Amino acid sequence: MKNVDVGPLTKVTTPSRWSPDPNSGEPHMPSSVVTDVNLNPSVAQPYTHPMYFACFYVAYPYYFPHFLPISEEMQRRGHKVHYLLSREQNAQLMEKIAQDNHLDYSFTDDTLNPVPCEFTFFANPHEAARSLESRSVFLEHGIGSKSMGFYSAVEYFDIYLVEGDYKRERVTELYPEHQHKLRQVGFSKFDPIINMSASQRREAIEKYGLSPDKKTVLYAPTFFPSSIERMADSFPDDLSDYNVLIKPHYLTYDRRHYKRQRAKLSLWNRADNCCVVGIDEYNLVPLFAISDVMISDESSAMFEFASLDRPVVSNRYVKLRLSYYLMPWKINRRIDNTKDKYRQILHNAHSYKETIKLTQHALASPADKADLRQSFASEICGTIDGKVSQRIVDMLEHETL
């Protein structure tokens, strides 16, 4: 593992060349990144053999579950990978995750200091992708209703990964001139849960202090638009016969103006049957593995969970900001309403009482809507076989031939 701050690398106008650090006059880059060039501080040299096969830009901690299965597959094949972490979003947590996973990593600001590699992965649109030396790869960090704003990224990314038929057809419809960039591969985040062993599941149950004799309800709301503040203070008590596991969105913890959401979480966490996981828990995959039913709102996680053929209760009563009531068009820009047809796979609740009732029904009759969920999974997520990362790396290796 290497921990080196890349620093303010800047591009010069000559293609495939790098300038020295303008502050010191010395080349300011990790010693592990470029070792096969003449590091003469007065002359920017071309690089022809990038040290890394791939670089993964992580703007938020919750991007890791999408990237780690891919980078692990690359490393199994002998490829070197690097993680470029944003220092703007909880750098301490980012570093802990990188160290726990023995990653080669460095930090950058939001302007994105590039690292010489064949491919640079993004999980959110980023203007830096327009001018990279490497080929840019877009892998969206979710599959839910908030995808609408990400489709335009196909205009400036070199490779745009899609999970299933739905997104491929939707992006092709909107941007037909860029359809040659699409690669349908599946959803990499699912690989670890498909390949998870029974012993790993038992370890997860013990980690969160849950009763192995009770079924588990996972509440995984997004930060906005969210249902947290619309839920009753008695939420865990109203499901006292079950484990209640709550995984808030990272930004619920990170943004100051969500203090009311955090207050509600603190109250719920006092219940004996409830565990609210903290900000350090960036990965939903272990929670999926031990949960029987999910409750959510506009989080892409509910579509992910349903794709694993498990019932989901969708809270349709969310709290909006005042500007969204005054300007309703803003919510339409944020939410992809073309996915409304897929809400039939969910148990849709329009009040808190209905949430509790539908959750109890889903726990008692988990096979209800199973046929719809399976059809949805195929269309939205593509093939779910634990081999998505293998397909992605196969494709990239072919791209380099």
N, C-alpha and C positions, 0 to 999 in steps of 0.2 A: 504494500500500500504506500502511496506517495501523497503527501499533502503539500501542494505548492500553489501559492497564489499566482495566477497567470500574470496579473498586472495589466497595465494599459498598452497591450499590443495594438498597433495600428497598421492598417493596410496602406501600401503605396500604390501608385497608379499602374505600375508595370504588372501585368498579369503574373500570378504565381510567385510573387515576391513579398518579403516581409521587411518592414523598417525596424530599426532599433527603437528602444524606449526613448521618447523625446526628452524625458527628464534627465536621464543619466547618460545617454549615448550608448549604453550597452544593450545588447539583445536581452529583453526581459521576458523569458518564457521558461517553463519547467525544463530542467535538464533532461527529463525523460521524454520530452516531446519531440525535439529535433536534435539529433546528434550526428546526422550525416551531411550537414552543411558547414561551410566555412563561416564561422561566427565572427567575421570581421565587422566591428561596430561601425565602420565607415561605409560599408557596402552591403546592401540588402541582397541576399542570395536566393535563388530559386530553390524550392524543394521539390523533388520528384518522387520521393518514397515516404509518404506520411507514416509516422510512427504508429498511428492508431488506425484500426479498421473502422471503428465507429466512436463517435462522441455523443453523449446523451445530455442534453440541456435540461436541467431540472429547475423549473421556476418555483414549484411548490412541492412540499414533501409527498403529497398524494400522487405525484407522477411516478414515484419509484415502483409501485406494484405493476405498472404497465411496462416499464423498461427492464426491470431486473430479470425476468424470465428470458428476455431476448439477449441481454448482455451475457448471462450465464451460458446460454447456448453458444454464443460467439466464442467465449473463453474455452468451452469444452472442445471447440474445433481449432484452438490455437491462435485465435485472433486477439489482439490487444485492444482494449476498450478504455475509454476515459469518461468520467462524469464531470460535467461543468455545472456547478451549483450556484444558484443565485444567492448572493449575500444579502439581498433585500428582504428575504422571507425566512426569518428564524434560522439564521446561519448555524446556531448551536445545534438545533435539532437535525438540520441537514447533515452536519458533520458527523453527528452520532450515528445516523443511519448509514452513511458512507463507511464509517469505521466498522460498524457491526457487520457489514456485508463485505468487508475487505476490498473496498473499491479503490481504484486509482482515480484521484479526484483533484480538482482545484476550484477556486471561487471566482466569480465574475460579478459585475454589476449588470443592470438591465440592458446596457448597450451591447453586451455579449462579446467578450474577447474570444475570437475564434481559436480553435486548436487544430493543427494539421491532421487531417484524417480523410478517409474515403467518404464517410457518410456522417452527417450530423442529424440527430433525431430531436424533434420537438413534439410536445404534447399540447401546445397552444400556438395559435398563429403568432409569428414574430417577424418584424420587418427585417431583422438581420439575415433571415433566410434568403433574401433577395440578392445578397452580395457575397455569400460565402465562397471560398475556394472549393470546399467539398460539396458533394451532392446533398441536398436537404431532403429529409424524410419527415412527413407529418403523420403522427399517430395520435388521434384524438383521445383525450383522457376519460371518455365516457361514451355511453351509447344511448343516452336518454333524450328527453324533450328539449334540452337546452343546447342542442347541437347547431341550431340554425346559423349562429354567428360564425361558425367555424368553416362552413362550406367554401367561402370565398378564398380561403387559404390555398386552394388548388391552383389559383392563378399564378402564384409565385413559388410554390414548392416543386421540387423536381420529381418526387415520388409521394403519392398520397395514399396511405394505407386505409382500406375500408374493411369492415368486419363481414358484412353479409350483403345480400341482394338489395336491401332497402337503401342503404347509403350509396351504393354504387349507382343505382338507378336515379336517386335524388340528385346527386352531384352531377351526373351526366346530363340530367334534364336542365339543370341550372347553368352548367358550364360545359356544353358539348365539345367545345374546342380544346378542352383539357382532359378529356376522358382517357387519353393515352397514358396519363400519369397515374391512373388508378390501379391499385394492386389489391385484389380481394384475398385476404389471408385468414380472417377470423379475429378473435379477441384474445390477445396475449395474456391479459390479466387472469384468465381462467386456467391457464396451464397448471399453476401450482395446486389449485383446489381439485382439479381432476386427478392429479397425481399424488394427492395427499394420502398418507397411510392412516390406518385406524389408530395407531399409537400417537400420531401427531394430533389427531382430533381429541383424544383423551387428554393430552397435555394442555390443549387450548381450554378445555372445560375447567381443568384444575387451575389454570392461570387466572381465570376471571372469578374464581370462587363460586361457581355455579353448582347447583344441585344436579348430579348426574341422573337423578330419578324424575326430574321435571323436564317438560318441553320448554324450549327457549324462544322468546319473542325478541327479535332484533328491531329496535327503532333507530333508523338511520336517516334523519332529516337533512336537507341541504340548509345553507345559511340564508339564501334568499331566492325565490319566495319560500318562506318556511312556515311550518305548522307548529313549531315548538311553543310559541306564546299562545296558541289557540288550544293547546292540550290542557287538561285539568291537572291541578296540583296533586290529585290522588291517583295519577296514572299507574304507578307500580302497584298500589294497593288494589286498584280495580282489576288487576291481573295477578292477584296474590297466589293463585295456584300454579303459576309458571315463573320461570326465570325471565327477568326483563334486562336485556343487554342494550345499552344506549351508546351509539357511536355518532356524535355530532360531527358536522363538517369542520375541517381544520380552521376555516375562517370564522366560525362561531367563537372559537377560542382566541383567534389572533386579532380580530378587529374590535376596537374599543366600543363602537356603537351597538354591539350585540350583547351588551351587559345584561339585558333582561333575559335573553336566552340562557346565559350562563347562570343567572340566579335560579331559573327554573330547573336546570340540570343539577345544581347543588342541592336543591330541595328533594328531587327525586332520588338522588344518590343515598339519602338517609334510609331508604326502605331496605329491609332485610333481603328482599328477593331481587334487588336491583343493583346493577353495576354500570356506572357511567365511565367509559374509557376516556383517558386523558389525551392531550394533544400529541403525546409521543406515539400514540397508536395510529400510525399513518396508513395501515394496511387493513382493508376490509376482508380480505380473503380468509384469514383464520376465523373471523366472525361468521362469515357465510357458512363455513364448514360445520359449525356447531349449532346453527339456528334452524328452527322449524318454520317460522313465519317471519316476514318482515313487514314493518310499518314504515312508510316514507311519504314524501310529498312530490317535489319536483327534482329530486335527486336521481341522477342516472343509475344510482345503485339499485333502485327498485326494478329497473329493467334487467340489470345484470342478475339479480337474485331470481327473478322470474324465469330467466333463461336457463337456470339450473333446475327448472321444473319444481319450484317451491312457491307456495302461495304468498301473495303480496297484498297488503291493504294500503290503498293510496288515499291519503288525506287531501281532499279537494278544497279544504277550507284553510287558506294560507293568509298570512299577514303581508300586505303590500305597503310600500312606502307611499306617502301622500302624493308624490308626483305621479305615481302609476294610476291613482284614481283620477287625477286631473287630466292625465294624458294616457288613456288606455292603450294607445298604439305602442307605447314603450314595452309593454309585456309581450306583445305580439312579435316584437323584434328579438326578445330574449328567448321566447318559447317557440319551438317548432310545432305548430298546431297540426301539421300533416300527420303527426304521430298519434293524434287523438284516437284514431281508429284502433290503435293497439291497446288502449286503456281497457278494452273488453277482457283482456287477460288478467286484469287487476280486480280486486274487490274495492270498489270506489266508495269512500265514506264522505258524506257531506256535513257531518257533525261529529263531535267527540263521542257522543253516545253510540253513534253508528260505527265508529272506529272500534270500540270495545266489542260490540256485538259481532262485527264481521271478523275480528281477530279470533274470537272464540269459535266462530263457525269454521274458519280456515284451519284451526288447530284440530277440530273434531272431524273435518272432512277435507283433508289435504288434496285428495284427487279431484276435487271440484275445479274446473277450468284447466285441467292437466292437458287436454288435447289442444286447447288454444295456446297454452304456454309453449308447448313443443313446436307448434307451427311458427310461433313468434320467434323462438330461439333460432330456428333455421334461417328465417328471413333477415333478422336483425344482426345476429352474432355469427352467422355462417356455421362452419363446422366446429363443433365443440368436442375435441378429442385429445386435448393435452399436448398437441403437437404444433400449435400456432407459431411458437417461436422458431421451431425447426423450419417451417415454411418461409418465414420472414428471412432467416439467414440464408436458406437455399436461394431465395430470390435475389438477395444482395450479392451473394457470391457470383451468381450468374450475371449480374449487372457489371461486375468488374472484369468479366472475360473479354 
